[in-house]
């Protein structure tokens, strides 16, 4: 009887717990956050496409419309930079370094400075403005910061203590929803965001990717980002293309990555005495150079480069030196400090490089374009698993998985020989250092106020 009574008591307690809002609240908030990431990603993608189409429409009509970017692009860069510094601080760049930095910070106020709804709204708005002005940026990297910001908010509302795991989950959900690549979202979270596998976070990541993916699928349906491509490698010449695309792509990716890291740090030191004025001037100068490159290339280097990459994958050759112009435009857009990512432009650079290799070696342009994307992207981010998985899912080219793996690995190894520090992690150190500087300045202000008896100024 005593045993039966205890079992009945435990059953009643279990029923009360499962019916408790206190128990379900964190789960419901987390699920709602993951679904919101998927829906926002779809809306962000549509608005970004509209902005880019508007720019190309203005560029295409009229005899003297080629002069438009020479005015609009530098002014747009300057405006985005100014708004990023004054209204939406911490929204500069791709957003992935901020998400990585937030995972290393321990204080809630430091995390909230890098990941918040205000930062997310600014990221979306300014990325769209940048695309409307012809910047060579993408919206996939910003979606990572947006997703991480939404999940960090969910942690606060739901009373969840797993801030690091939720940031990881939000970042993975952002990538998965942006590209419609759920596997790549998971691999990105493991390889790029954390650089280690955290067993405690795997459930959060999987659930967030599934729910955000379902939200995106329910809105736009099932699709492959670049369509389907056949990249089966048979001949010796095609295997030579694998090697050239891997090593060559890794070389150019490393040049981009190392150059961006070094120049970004030098720009910050140069701009330190007058950060606002000098950064805005730098952004305007970069915008003017992007406009000149775009005019010379007949507009092909403006925007994300999605159309050029897709045409190369479908077998249409790109101009031999397209990839160099696109690389320069992407580089200038990145170091300018305006909000915007490098995922889509990097894939376009890689496809352009592969197209050139394919024409030179006399092999399929579509095959070489996909291999070039794998080699170059792995060289830029130094994350070979993410590179080949994301391209595999975006092109539906499963029969060429081994050649993709080889190209991505060669790109990674080549890049590591030239640049030892991964791009996103190198940039994240800047944000961590900035948070430490602000914290020390606040502590010094409090100490000085305690000595003088004056009120403490609010934290930056």
C-alpha positions in Angstrom: 0.0 0.0 0.0 2.8 2.4 0.9 4.5 1.7 -2.4 1.3 2.3 -4.4 0.7 5.5 -2.5 4.2 6.8 -3.3 3.8 5.9 -7.0 0.4 7.7 -7.1 1.9 10.8 -5.4 4.8 10.8 -7.9 2.4 10.5 -10.8 0.3 13.4 -9.6 3.4 15.5 -9.1 4.6 14.6 -12.7 1.2 15.7 -14.1 1.3 19.0 -12.3 4.8 19.6 -13.5 4.0 18.8 -17.1 1.0 21.1 -16.9 3.1 24.0 -15.4 3.7 27.1 -17.5 6.9 27.5 -15.6 8.2 24.3 -17.1 6.9 25.0 -20.7 7.8 28.7 -20.8 11.5 28.3 -21.9 10.6 25.7 -24.5 7.8 27.7 -26.0 9.9 30.8 -26.1 12.8 28.9 -27.7 10.6 27.3 -30.4 9.0 30.7 -31.1 12.5 32.2 -31.5 13.6 29.5 -33.9 10.4 29.9 -36.0 10.9 33.7 -36.0 14.5 33.3 -37.4 13.1 31.3 -40.3 10.4 33.9 -41.1 12.7 36.9 -40.7 15.4 35.2 -42.9 12.8 34.8 -45.7 11.6 38.4 -45.4 15.2 39.6 -45.3 16.1 37.7 -48.4 13.1 39.1 -50.4 13.8 42.7 -49.4 17.5 42.3 -50.2 16.6 40.9 -53.7 14.2 43.9 -54.3 16.9 46.4 -53.2 19.5 44.8 -55.5 17.0 44.6 -58.5 16.2 48.3 -58.0 19.8 49.3 -58.2 20.4 47.3 -61.4 17.2 48.7 -62.9 18.4 52.2 -62.3 21.8 51.3 -63.7 20.4 49.7 -66.8 18.3 52.4 -68.3 19.7 55.6 -69.9 22.8 56.6 -71.8 24.5 58.2 -68.8 23.2 56.0 -66.0 26.7 54.5 -65.6 27.5 57.8 -63.7 24.9 56.9 -61.1 27.1 54.5 -59.1 29.9 57.1 -58.9 27.5 59.2 -56.8 25.1 56.8 -55.2 27.6 54.1 -54.1 30.1 56.3 -52.1 27.3 58.3 -50.6 25.5 55.1 -49.6 28.6 53.6 -48.1 29.1 56.8 -46.1 25.5 56.8 -44.9 25.6 53.2 -43.8 28.9 53.7 -42.0 27.6 56.8 -40.2 24.3 55.0 -39.1 26.3 51.9 -38.0 28.4 54.1 -35.7 25.7 56.4 -34.3 22.4 54.6 -34.4 23.2 50.9 -34.6 26.6 50.3 -33.0 28.1 46.8 -33.3 26.2 46.3 -36.6 29.3 46.7 -38.8 30.6 44.0 -41.1 29.2 40.5 -41.6 28.0 39.9 -38.0 29.5 36.5 -37.6 32.6 37.9 -35.7 30.2 39.6 -33.2 28.3 36.3 -32.7 31.6 34.5 -32.0 32.8 37.3 -29.7 29.5 37.2 -27.7 30.0 33.5 -27.0 33.4 34.3 -25.4 32.0 37.1 -23.2 30.6 36.4 -19.8 28.7 39.5 -18.8 25.1 40.0 -20.0 25.6 43.7 -20.8 28.6 42.9 -23.0 26.7 40.3 -24.9 23.7 42.6 -25.3 25.9 45.3 -26.8 26.8 42.9 -29.7 23.5 41.0 -30.0 20.2 42.7 -29.5 17.0 43.4 -31.4 18.2 47.0 -32.1 21.4 45.6 -33.6 19.5 43.0 -35.6 17.1 45.6 -37.0 20.0 47.9 -38.0 21.8 45.0 -39.5 18.9 44.1 -41.8 18.1 47.7 -42.7 21.7 48.8 -43.5 22.4 45.6 -45.4 19.4 46.4 -47.6 20.6 50.0 -48.1 24.0 48.8 -49.0 22.7 46.4 -51.7 20.5 49.3 -53.0 23.7 51.3 -53.4 25.6 48.6 -55.2 27.8 47.2 -52.4 29.4 43.8 -53.0 27.9 42.3 -49.8 25.6 39.4 -48.9 22.7 38.9 -46.4 23.7 35.4 -45.2 26.4 36.5 -42.7 24.1 39.2 -41.2 21.4 36.6 -40.8 23.8 34.8 -38.3 23.9 37.9 -36.1 20.2 38.4 -36.4 19.5 34.8 -35.4 21.9 34.9 -32.5 20.3 38.2 -31.3 16.8 36.6 -31.4 18.0 33.5 -29.5 19.7 35.7 -26.9 16.5 37.6 -26.4 14.7 34.2 -26.1 17.1 33.3 -23.3 16.2 36.4 -21.3 12.4 36.1 -21.9 12.4 32.3 -21.2 14.7 32.5 -18.2 17.2 30.2 -19.8 20.8 30.1 -18.6 22.4 28.5 -21.7 23.3 31.8 -23.4 26.4 30.3 -25.2 24.4 27.4 -26.5 21.5 29.5 -27.6 23.8 31.9 -29.5 25.2 28.9 -31.3 21.7 27.6 -32.1 20.6 31.0 -33.4 23.7 31.3 -35.6 23.1 27.8 -37.1 19.4 28.5 -37.7 20.3 31.7 -39.5 22.7 30.0 -41.9 20.2 27.1 -42.4 17.3 29.4 -43.2 19.3 31.8 -45.3 20.7 29.2 -47.7 18.0 26.5 -47.2 20.9 24.2 -46.1 20.1 22.6 -42.7 23.2 20.3 -42.7 25.5 23.3 -43.4 23.9 25.2 -40.5 24.8 22.4 -38.1 28.3 22.0 -39.5 28.8 25.8 -39.5 27.9 25.9 -35.8 30.3 23.1 -34.9 33.3 24.0 -37.1 33.1 27.8 -37.5 31.2 29.2 -34.5 32.6 27.1 -31.7 35.6 25.2 -33.3 34.7 22.4 -30.9 31.8 20.0 -30.5 29.6 20.7 -27.5 27.4 17.8 -26.7 25.2 20.0 -24.4 24.3 22.3 -27.3 23.6 19.7 -30.0 19.9 19.5 -29.1 19.5 23.2 -29.1 21.2 23.5 -32.5 19.3 20.7 -34.1 15.9 21.9 -32.8 16.6 25.5 -33.9 17.7 24.4 -37.4 14.7 22.2 -37.8 12.1 24.8 -36.7 13.7 27.7 -38.6 14.0 25.5 -41.7 10.3 24.5 -41.4 9.3 28.2 -41.2 11.3 29.0 -44.3 10.0 26.0 -46.2 6.4 26.9 -45.2 6.9 30.4 -46.6 8.9 29.9 -49.9 8.7 26.1 -50.4 11.6 23.7 -51.1 14.3 24.9 -53.4 18.1 24.6 -54.1 20.0 27.8 -53.8 21.9 27.4 -57.0 19.8 24.8 -58.7 21.2 21.4 -59.6 24.7 20.8 -61.0 26.4 17.7 -62.3 30.0 17.6 -61.1 31.1 14.0 -61.6 34.8 13.9 -62.3 36.1 11.3 -64.8 39.1 12.4 -66.9 42.6 13.3 -65.9 42.0 16.9 -67.1 39.0 17.2 -64.8 41.0 15.9 -61.8 43.6 18.5 -62.7 40.8 21.1 -62.4 40.1 19.8 -58.9 43.7 20.4 -57.9 44.0 23.8 -59.5 40.7 25.0 -58.2 41.5 23.8 -54.7 45.1 25.2 -54.5 44.3 28.4 -56.5 41.1 29.1 -54.7 42.8 28.6 -51.4 45.6 31.0 -52.4 43.2 33.8 -53.4 41.0 33.1 -50.3 44.0 33.4 -48.1 45.1 36.7 -49.7 41.6 38.0 -49.1 41.4 36.8 -45.5 44.9 37.9 -44.5 44.6 41.3 -46.2 41.2 42.0 -44.6 42.5 41.2 -41.1 45.6 43.3 -41.4 43.9 46.3 -43.1 40.9 46.2 -40.7 43.3 46.5 -37.7 45.3 49.3 -39.3 42.1 51.2 -40.2 41.0 51.0 -36.6 44.3 52.4 -35.3 44.3 55.1 -38.0 40.7 56.1 -37.2 41.2 56.1 -33.4 41.9 59.9 -33.0 38.7 60.8 -35.0 36.7 57.6 -35.3 33.5 59.0 -36.8 35.0 61.3 -39.4 37.8 59.0 -40.5 35.6 55.9 -40.7 32.9 57.7 -42.8 35.6 59.1 -45.1 37.1 55.6 -45.5 33.7 54.1 -46.3 33.1 56.8 -48.9 36.5 56.1 -50.5 35.9 52.4 -50.6 32.4 53.0 -52.1 33.9 55.1 -54.9 36.4 52.4 -55.7 33.6 49.8 -55.7 31.7 52.0 -58.1 34.6 52.4 -60.5 35.2 48.7 -60.6 31.5 48.1 -61.2 31.4 50.6 -64.0 34.4 49.0 -65.7 32.9 45.5 -65.4 29.6 46.8 -66.8 27.8 46.3 -63.5 28.7 42.6 -63.0 30.6 43.2 -59.7 27.8 45.1 -58.0 25.6 43.3 -55.4 25.8 39.7 -54.2 27.0 38.1 -57.4 24.3 35.4 -57.2 23.3 35.7 -60.9 26.9 35.4 -62.1 27.6 32.4 -59.9 24.5 30.6 -61.0 25.2 31.2 -64.7 28.7 29.8 -64.3 27.3 26.7 -62.5 24.9 26.2 -65.3 27.8 26.2 -67.8 27.9 29.8 -69.1 31.5 31.1 -69.0 32.2 34.3 -67.1 34.8 36.9 -68.3 38.3 35.6 -67.5 39.1 38.3 -65.0 35.6 38.7 -63.4 36.7 36.9 -60.2 39.5 39.5 -59.6 37.1 42.4 -60.0 34.5 40.7 -57.7 37.2 39.9 -55.2 38.4 43.5 -55.1 34.8 44.8 -54.7 34.0 42.3 -51.9 37.3 43.2 -50.2 36.6 47.0 -50.3 33.0 46.5 -49.2 34.2 44.5 -46.2 37.0 46.8 -45.0 34.7 49.9 -45.4 32.9 48.8 -42.2 29.4 48.9 -43.6 27.0 46.1 -42.5 27.0 43.2 -44.9 28.3 39.7 -45.3 30.8 38.0 -47.6 29.2 34.5 -48.0 27.4 35.1 -51.3 30.1 37.4 -52.8 32.8 34.8 -51.9 30.8 32.1 -53.6 30.6 34.3 -56.7 34.4 35.0 -56.6 35.0 31.2 -56.4 32.6 30.5 -59.2 34.3 33.1 -61.4 37.8 31.6 -60.6 36.5 28.2 -61.4 35.0 29.5 -64.7 38.4 30.8 -65.7 40.1 27.5 -64.8 37.5 25.6 -66.8 38.1 27.8 -69.9 41.9 27.5 -69.6 41.9 23.8 -69.0 39.2 23.0 -71.5 36.8 21.3 -69.0 33.2 21.9 -68.1 32.7 25.4 -66.8 29.9 24.2 -64.5 32.1 21.6 -62.9 35.0 24.0 -62.4 32.7 26.7 -61.0 31.5 24.5 -58.2 35.0 23.3 -57.5 36.3 26.9 -57.5 33.6 27.9 -55.0 34.7 25.1 -52.6 38.4 25.9 -52.9 38.0 29.7 -52.5 35.4 29.6 -49.8 37.4 27.1 -47.7 40.4 29.4 -48.2 38.5 32.5 -47.0 36.9 31.1 -43.9 39.3 28.2 -43.3 36.4 25.8 -42.5 36.6 23.0 -45.1 33.7 21.0 -43.8 31.4 24.0 -43.9 32.6 24.8 -47.4 31.9 21.5 -49.0 28.7 20.8 -47.2 27.1 24.2 -47.9 28.1 24.0 -51.6 26.9 20.3 -51.8 23.5 21.3 -50.5 23.3 24.5 -52.6 24.1 22.8 -55.9 22.5 19.3 -55.2 25.7 17.8 -56.6 26.0 14.6 -54.4 27.7 12.5 -57.1 30.8 14.8 -56.9 31.1 14.8 -53.1 34.7 13.4 -53.1 36.0 16.0 -55.6 34.3 18.7 -53.5 36.0 17.4 -50.4 39.4 17.4 -52.1 39.0 20.9 -53.5 37.8 22.3 -50.1 40.6 20.5 -48.2 43.3 21.8 -50.7 41.9 25.3 -50.3 42.0 25.0 -46.6 45.6 23.7 -46.4 46.8 26.3 -48.9 45.2 29.1 -47.0 46.7 27.9 -43.7 50.2 28.1 -45.1 49.6 31.7 -46.0 47.3 33.0 -43.2 47.4 31.2 -39.8 44.4 33.0 -38.3 40.9 32.3 -39.5 39.1 35.4 -40.8 36.0 35.4 -38.6 37.9 34.5 -35.4 40.5 37.1 -36.1 37.8 39.8 -36.5 36.0 38.5 -33.3 39.1 39.3 -31.3 38.6 43.0 -32.2 35.1 42.9 -30.8 36.3 41.1 -27.6 39.0 43.7 -27.1 36.5 46.5 -27.7 34.2 45.0 -25.0 37.2 44.8 -22.6 38.2 48.4 -23.3 34.6 49.6 -22.6 34.5 47.6 -19.4 37.8 49.0 -18.2 36.8 52.5 -19.1 33.5 52.1 -17.1 35.4 50.7 -14.1 37.9 53.6 -14.2 35.0 56.1 -14.4 33.4 54.4 -11.3 36.7 54.5 -9.4 37.2 58.2 -10.3 33.7 59.1 -9.3 34.2 57.3 -6.0 37.3 59.4 -5.4 35.7 62.7 -6.3 32.1 62.0 -5.1 30.7 62.8 -8.5 27.9 60.7 -10.1 28.9 57.9 -12.4 28.2 58.4 -16.1 26.2 55.7 -17.8 28.1 52.9 -19.5 28.7 53.1 -23.3 
